[in-house]
């Protein structure tokens, strides 16, 4: 197992200024979002983001249990991030661990700032994020898909949540880190906003960046987030226009 | 191809103009935004966002269909297809009930058509069976639809639902929470369910009533005993 910042002689950026997978510094991996893929869930989404494959199911709002967890002023959002045993190279021991508990927490909080929770006192909204295949940036891909699934469940929201990562590898600021860049790079920043207002709902930083590098990363993210937001919108509208396509017949 | 209403997403700006914003529209700063994924609906006075699907929240005066899920010493607890359960007190039932033998009248798993009497600030609600048309539902079949489609299923002044009832000789009760009770011959109930599902699927298109009329006549002709 390798860790962030581990010294290695892997060259992450070649002499032509391209990354291992042939992308430029500010290029995203291909993203595909599908809506309402699960029949039993109130809302669901599936996202493929580079090598990430993530399934999200939303249940609720429903009366919160255990009863002492109920808040009489608002609903609470309980996201559960979980990685499948087969999602990574070496088998992941199933069940919650330190990392997935942290991700569940930050994702719940990011979603809670977008959902109008005051409309559902005493309730809970469950968001199950199942990572089927992991390839760096799963928390942000999971969050992006979750917000689509929540919207598809008909839960009132202020805005969608859209996220992306940036970071630094081989001394260069890069957008949307791949697995190698994440493992052997110098920094990794998951970043999520409410696109209409630009409010930041999730930002973490693993590693170090200078102020200049940070602002460079931010300007890359800004552009990328707009693109991802449009993909979310397309996926959501498409899932409902399809239904009407058979209309004229 | 028929025209489709405009789709809006959460956070999208809604241009209100001179209309009054109502359901699914929220004021943020100086602008109005949609809070749902749904379609924009403008009437003469109001502007609404009708969500494609949405959880049902009990409202005073709504007539709903509920399923008994638990029985207490003086209350029945009912599921009304909502995040919140509702309560039916024995004094709000049409029967003379003694405390403790509520199970003689309504048993878990049975259905009622009831009216929501009151809802408080934390969405606790109480229903009553004491009004015209309200009763326990014996027999028949229950289906679930998104409650946002109920106005479409009923149609203007009930013309859609009456058309289905008359053509298929089926008794139908539509609860405002999206549960629908149907009773009639199995063949006709089956057609009615298919029709309701079609309405739900096509609810956001325009010119639906004519389309459904055609569909009903086509389907009904298939069944021996229906043609007169």
HADDOCK unambig.tbl for C-alpha pairs under 7 A between the chains (distance, minus, plus):
assign (segid A and resid 60 and name CA) (segid B and resid 83 and name CA) 6.81 0.50 0.50
assign (segid A and resid 61 and name CA) (segid B and resid 83 and name CA) 5.54 0.50 0.50
assign (segid A and resid 62 and name CA) (segid B and resid 83 and name CA) 4.05 0.50 0.50
assign (segid A and resid 62 and name CA) (segid B and resid 84 and name CA) 6.69 0.50 0.50
assign (segid A and resid 63 and name CA) (segid B and resid 83 and name CA) 5.64 0.50 0.50
assign (segid A and resid 63 and name CA) (segid B and resid 84 and name CA) 5.96 0.50 0.50
assign (segid A and resid 72 and name CA) (segid B and resid 122 and name CA) 6.17 0.50 0.50
assign (segid A and resid 121 and name CA) (segid B and resid 122 and name CA) 5.65 0.50 0.50
assign (segid A and resid 123 and name CA) (segid B and resid 83 and name CA) 6.97 0.50 0.50
assign (segid A and resid 151 and name CA) (segid B and resid 36 and name CA) 6.92 0.50 0.50
assign (segid A and resid 151 and name CA) (segid B and resid 37 and name CA) 6.09 0.50 0.50
assign (segid A and resid 152 and name CA) (segid B and resid 37 and name CA) 6.84 0.50 0.50
assign (segid A and resid 153 and name CA) (segid B and resid 53 and name CA) 6.64 0.50 0.50
assign (segid A and resid 153 and name CA) (segid B and resid 54 and name CA) 6.57 0.50 0.50
assign (segid A and resid 154 and name CA) (segid B and resid 36 and name CA) 6.24 0.50 0.50
assign (segid A and resid 154 and name CA) (segid B and resid 37 and name CA) 6.45 0.50 0.50
assign (segid A and resid 154 and name CA) (segid B and resid 51 and name CA) 6.35 0.50 0.50
assign (segid A and resid 154 and name CA) (segid B and resid 52 and name CA) 6.86 0.50 0.50
assign (segid A and resid 154 and name CA) (segid B and resid 53 and name CA) 5.02 0.50 0.50
assign (segid A and resid 154 and name CA) (segid B and resid 54 and name CA) 4.18 0.50 0.50
assign (segid A and resid 154 and name CA) (segid B and resid 55 and name CA) 6.91 0.50 0.50
assign (segid A and resid 155 and name CA) (segid B and resid 36 and name CA) 6.85 0.50 0.50
assign (segid A and resid 155 and name CA) (segid B and resid 54 and name CA) 6.21 0.50 0.50
assign (segid A and resid 156 and name CA) (segid B and resid 35 and name CA) 4.93 0.50 0.50
assign (segid A and resid 156 and name CA) (segid B and resid 36 and name CA) 5.14 0.50 0.50
assign (segid A and resid 157 and name CA) (segid B and resid 10 and name CA) 5.65 0.50 0.50
assign (segid A and resid 157 and name CA) (segid B and resid 35 and name CA) 4.97 0.50 0.50
assign (segid A and resid 157 and name CA) (segid B and resid 36 and name CA) 6.47 0.50 0.50
assign (segid A and resid 158 and name CA) (segid B and resid 10 and name CA) 6.04 0.50 0.50
assign (segid A and resid 158 and name CA) (segid B and resid 11 and name CA) 5.30 0.50 0.50
assign (segid A and resid 158 and name CA) (segid B and resid 35 and name CA) 5.71 0.50 0.50
assign (segid A and resid 159 and name CA) (segid B and resid 10 and name CA) 4.99 0.50 0.50
assign (segid A and resid 159 and name CA) (segid B and resid 11 and name CA) 4.20 0.50 0.50
assign (segid A and resid 160 and name CA) (segid B and resid 10 and name CA) 6.44 0.50 0.50
assign (segid A and resid 196 and name CA) (segid B and resid 11 and name CA) 6.62 0.50 0.50
assign (segid A and resid 237 and name CA) (segid B and resid 7 and name CA) 6.99 0.50 0.50
assign (segid A and resid 243 and name CA) (segid B and resid 201 and name CA) 6.60 0.50 0.50
assign (segid A and resid 244 and name CA) (segid B and resid 202 and name CA) 6.22 0.50 0.50
assign (segid A and resid 244 and name CA) (segid B and resid 205 and name CA) 6.85 0.50 0.50
assign (segid A and resid 247 and name CA) (segid B and resid 1 and name CA) 6.57 0.50 0.50
assign (segid A and resid 247 and name CA) (segid B and resid 2 and name CA) 6.89 0.50 0.50
assign (segid A and resid 248 and name CA) (segid B and resid 1 and name CA) 4.23 0.50 0.50
assign (segid A and resid 248 and name CA) (segid B and resid 2 and name CA) 6.03 0.50 0.50
